[in-house]
Amino acid sequence: MAKKTTKNRPARQPYTASDIKMLKAHSKARTPVSKLSKMMKRTEGSLRQKALSLGIGLGHQR
């Protein structure tokens, strides 16, 4: 059985309190998720999942 390599997989980055505060602020401002993902250096999916777990909407077209 071949071993799986984790060479291309980046390490997970936990959300800090300031990250959550920024996410909530941009949710209220309706910043597009693509723009927010570049600012926070996280994937769109990661941001959407965190917003879902916090119970806030995300994106400009909710």
C-alpha positions in Angstrom: 0.0 0.0 0.0 1.4 3.4 -1.0 1.9 6.1 1.6 0.0 9.3 1.2 2.1 12.4 1.1 1.0 15.7 2.7 3.5 17.8 0.8 0.9 20.0 -1.0 -1.5 20.3 1.9 -1.1 23.5 4.0 -1.3 23.4 7.7 -4.6 24.4 9.2 -4.8 27.9 10.6 -7.1 28.4 13.6 -9.5 31.4 13.6 -8.4 34.0 16.2 -10.8 36.4 17.9 -9.7 39.2 15.6 -10.4 37.0 12.6 -13.9 36.4 13.8 -14.4 40.1 14.5 -13.2 40.9 10.9 -15.5 38.2 9.5 -18.5 39.7 11.3 -17.7 43.2 10.2 -17.4 42.2 6.5 -20.6 40.2 6.8 -22.4 43.4 7.9 -20.7 45.4 5.1 -21.6 42.7 2.6 -18.1 42.4 1.2 -17.8 39.8 -1.6 -16.4 36.5 -0.4 -13.7 36.4 -3.1 -12.3 39.8 -2.0 -12.5 38.7 1.7 -10.7 35.4 1.0 -7.8 37.3 -0.5 -7.6 39.7 2.4 -7.7 37.0 5.1 -5.6 34.5 3.1 -8.1 31.8 3.5 -10.2 29.8 1.1 -13.8 30.8 0.2 -15.0 27.5 1.5 -13.3 28.0 4.8 -14.8 31.4 5.3 -18.3 30.1 4.3 -18.1 27.2 6.7 -17.0 29.5 9.6 -19.8 32.0 8.9 -22.2 29.1 8.8 -21.0 27.8 12.2 -21.3 31.4 13.6 -24.8 31.8 12.2 -24.0 34.8 10.0 -24.5 35.4 6.3 -21.6 36.0 4.0 -21.3 37.6 0.6 -23.0 40.4 -1.2 -25.9 38.5 -2.6 -27.2 36.5 0.3 
